[in-house]
Amino acid sequence: MAPKSLKLCRSLWCNFPLSRFSISRSSQFLQIRSYADVPEPTSVDAFPVPAPETSPAKIGGRNNGNFGRTPVSSSLNEVELAKFSAIAETWWDSEGPFKPLHSLNPTRLSFIRSSLCRHFRKDPYCARPFEGLKIVDVGCGGGILSEPLARMGASVTGVDAVEKNIKIAQLHAELDPVTSSIEYCCTTAEKLVEEQRKFDAVISLEVIEHVADPAEFCKSLAALTVCDGATVISTVNRSMRSYATAIIAAEYLLHWLPKGTHQWSSFLTPEELVLILERASISVQEIAGFVYNPLTGKWALSDDISGSICLV
């Protein structure tokens, strides 16, 4: 079976660009542009201090992509589910806890639109470029991504393990005849695999950092993708910059997110994530970064690797 293709967009929480890398499937050799070492953060009593990296947080060695965990039938993390269940009713409040995602959504959609149109040879300029495509939004939350995908013509299935999220998504989708066709299910990627469901494109944005076993989760995403289909994943890089911006700034200083939304040790570096995906038979074809302009409050796609960067 031909490997699935992945359009990987890494969500970066401030204005720092990305590096491009490529995968050679024959040699399994990862080529990545070097970047400067980043100093460890100074401990601040008012903020959580990132735990030191241990062997389960790294790829390679004897972990074989499973991060030292015994394989499990589900990648659910009950603690993370409880966090999102507590704020489920605020999904469509653009000034609430999900404000960063509402702000980022247009840029994410721009990347998805261009990447999937290129992959499936669709016209990105037509009103409904995803007509005829079956897309699953894994970890759909309240449906803020599922709805625009449906408006672009896709047959959308949105799944989430939090029942409150699904109820909110269903209620909001019913307000528009176009989005009322979305199939929302309170289930997991693993259960969809058991049901032998298949999709042209599998999308999971800002989810992998909240699951218990990223390797098993990615295997499920691969199993849901048809041969020659596409997978889109976005997440936050594990770097000192992401600790400072996604946690200290976003959660403690700017109060964009509830405290404890992210665990820095659960973030993945590009190298780790690419190797996990390769082991799941997903070949990386593209990577892009998101940069935030605090003056305009807007996000933008970027592949700029000049200047001072923390990642990647």
N, C-alpha and C positions, 0 to 999 in steps of 0.2 A: 504494500500500500504506500502510495506517495506520501511524504511527510506533509502535515498541515503547515500552512504558512502563518506567521504571526506578524501582526503590526503592533509593535510594542511602543506605547507612549508613556514615558515616565513623568509623573506629575511632580514638578519641582516647585517649592513653596515660596520662592522669591527669585530675584533676577540673577540666576546663575545658570549658564548654559550647559550643554551636554557634550559628550564626545561620541563620535560614531564608531561602531565596531562591526565586524563582520564575522560570520561563522563559516568555517570550512567543514562540511560534513564528512569528507573523506579522512581528514586527519583529526577531527574533533578539536581543532586548535582555535582558541579564542584570541583574536587580535583586538587590542584595545589601546587607545591613545593614552600615554602616561599622563599623570596629573600630580600636582604638588601634594606632599603630605600635609595633613590637616592636624593642628594641635588638639589635644584633648581639651574638653570644656572644663572651665573652673567650676568647682562645686559651689552651688548657691543654695542656701538652706531653704529658700522659699520655693524652689523648683525641684522636680524629680531629677535625680542623677542617673544617666543611662548606665545600665549594668554592663560590666566588662564582657567582651565577647568571649564565648567559650566554644568548644568544638562543635556543639550542635548548631551553632549559628553560621557555620562555614560549610562551604561545598568542598567535596573531595575527601581524600583520606579514606577512612573506613565507613563514612556515613552513607555513601552511595545515594546521595540526594534525598534521604529521608530525615535528615537532621537528627539522627540518633534515636528517632522514635520508632516504636513498633508500629507497623502498618495498621491503619484503622479503617473501618468501613465508612467512616464519615470524617470530613475535615472540619466539622463544626466546632466552634469555640464558645462554650456556654456563657462565659463571662462577657465576651464581645456581643453576643446576641442580646444579653440583658441590657447592655449600654444603649443599643439602638432601639430596643423595645421601649425604653423609658422616654425617648424623645421622638417616637414615631409620628405623633400627631403634628409635629412641626415641619414635616418634609416639604410642604408647599409654602412655607413662610420664608420668603426670600431675605428677610432680615433676621431670621432665627438661627439655630445651631447649624443649619445646612447652607448658610449664606455663602461660604467659600465654594461649595459645589454649584450653586446657582450662578455664581460669578464665572466659574470655570467652564460651565456647560457649553456655551457657544464655541469656545475654542476647542473643547474635546470633540464636539460634533463636526467642526470644520475638518479636524484631522481624520475622524472616522469616515466622513463623506468622501474626502479625496482619496483616502487609502483604499476603501472598499470599492469605489468606482474604478480605480486603477486596477485593482485585483480582479474584479469581475467584468471589466471592460464595459462599464456603464458610463452614461453621459452625466458628469457631475453638475452640469448647468440646467438640466431639466428639473421640473418641479418635484417629480417623484422618482429619483434615481434608483431607489432600492426596490422598485416594483418587481415582484417575482422572487424576491429573496426571503428565506426564512431565517430570522435572527432571534437568538435567545439572549436576554440581558440577565446574567447571573449575578445575584445580589442587587436586584433592581431597586430596592428601597421603596420609596413612594412613587416611583415611575418617572422621575424627572429626565431620564434618558430614554426610556421606553416610548414615551409619548412622541417626541420629535422623530424617532426612528419610524414610528407608524405613520406620521405625517409625510415622511419621505417615501412612503409606499411599501415598506417592509411588512411582512406578516410576522408580528412580534409576539414572543412569549417572554414574560417577565417572571422570574422566580426569586424568592427570598425565603430564608428560613424563619423570619420573624413574621408571625401572623398579623400583627398590627400594621406592619409595613404594607402587606398585601391588601388589607382592607382599605387603607388610605389610598393606595394606588388605584384600586377598583372604583372607589367613590369618585375620585378625581377624573378618571378616564371616562366615566359615564357622562360627564358634562359636555363632551364633544363626540358627535357621531363617528368621527374618523378614528378617535382613540378608543372608543368603546369596543372595538374589535380585538383589542389586545387580550391575549390569554394570560391571566395572572394566576400563579400557583404558589401556594405555601409549601415549598419543597426544596430539595438540594440538588446540586449538579450530580451527585452520586446516584440519587434516586432516578433522575432522568436517564442516566446511563443504564440502570437496571431495566428501565422501561424501553430501552433501545431507541430513544429519541435521537434524531439527527438534525443538524441545522447547517445552513450555508455559512453563517457567521456566528461565532460565539464571542460575546462581549462581556468582560468583567472588569469594571473600573473601580479603583480604590477599594478592593475587596480582599485581595490576597494577603494584605498585611493584617487582616483580622481573622484569618482561618488558623486552625490548630496545626495543620500539616500542609504547607504549600506544595510539596511534591505530589502528594496524593490529589490535591485539588487540581493541579495542572494536568494530571493524567485524566481526570474526569472531563476537563475542558477539551482535551484532545479527543477523547472518545465520543464527545458530542458533535464534533466537527466532521462534516462530510469530507471525503477525499477531495483534495484541491480546494477545500474551503479556506476560511480565514478566521483567525482568533485575534482579538484585540484585548490587551491587558494594560491597565495603568496602575501605578503605585508610587510610593514615595521612597526615594533612595535612602539607604542607611548611611548617612554622612553626618559630620559635625554640623554642617549647614542645616540639614533637615531637622536636627535636634534643636538648633537655635530658632528656626523659623516655624516648623510645623508643630512644635511642642511649646517651647518657651514663649515665642511671640504669639502664635495663633491661639493657644489655650490659656496662657497666663497673663499676657500683656494686653493683647487686642481683644481677647474674649470672643474670637470668631467661633471657637469650638468649645464644647464642655471639657472641663479638666479631666484628663484620663482617657480622652478619645483615642489617642495613639500611644503605643508603646514603642519606643525607639528601637529596642532589641528585636521587635517583630518586623521591622523594615528589612528589605532585601537590597543588596547592591546589584548593579547591572550584571556583574560576573556571575553571581549566585543565581539570579533569576534566569539568565540565558542558559546556564548549565542544567537547571531544573527543567526548563522547557525543551531543551535538546533531548533529555532523557525521556521526555514524554512524547517524543517524535514530532515536536513543533519546531520548525526551523525559523529563526529570526530573519526577517527581510528588511525591517525598517525600525528605526528608533527616533523619537523626537522628544524634545523637552518643552515644558511650559514655563514661561517667565511672567512674573507679575510686576506691573508698574504701579507702585504705590501712589504716584501723582495722579494717574488717571483712573486707578482702580480697575484696570483692565488686564486680562491675561493675553498672551500671544505665544504662538508656536516659535520655537527657535532651535537652530542647530549651530549657533555661534559658539565656537570653542576658543575664542580669543579672550583675553582679559583674565581677571582673577576668578577662578572657579574653585568650588569645593569638591565637586563630583566631576567627572564620572569616567 
